[in-house]
């Protein structure tokens, strides 16, 4: 099976290299012309963030604070669905684990790939104001330096976010047993699957 790495073009204006993997220099104008010729037919979602390692976490903050954010409804459904799993794990007999990630330590890891990725995360960290935990922090540290990755039944479901408590994973590898709002490869709105009597008070207690 083959996969397209880039969108189709209405008109290909760039010359190809002599062999696969060979790069050819292009002017800024020619690259701009190529960008304007990209075809986005069939795309149903909107791209609304810059490509940084933290863009997804900031998207959830924007969804909360901006009522007109383009993908707000979907993001809030994912956020609430993930929070419901963490809050109600005992009622659903889920095995939840959390692994702490410290970026400053990972920047010194033996694996060069880990060091590079951790360095990229550190350099591109959101500003301290993108956090409800910013007050009282040392000027040399950031609320984004230490995070927790959450796993349920052995699969990662997201990580702790200083700005929104939780940032759900982009995609769930498989549905979570007993959690009906995890069936579509991501969390959905949990409300239709919860009852006021059984779930509302435990959920409220956890959030508090």
Secondary structure, DSSP 8 states (H G I E B T S, - for coil): ----SS--BSS--S---SSTT------HHHHHHHHHTB--TT--S---S-S-TTHHHHHHHHHHH-TT-TTHHHHHHHHHHHHHHHHSTTTTT--EEEEEEEHHHHTT-SSHHHHHHHHHHHHT---TTS-TT-TT--TT--TTSEEEEEEETTEEEEEEETTTEEEE-S--SS--TT-GGGTTSS----GGG--HHHHHHHHHHHH-
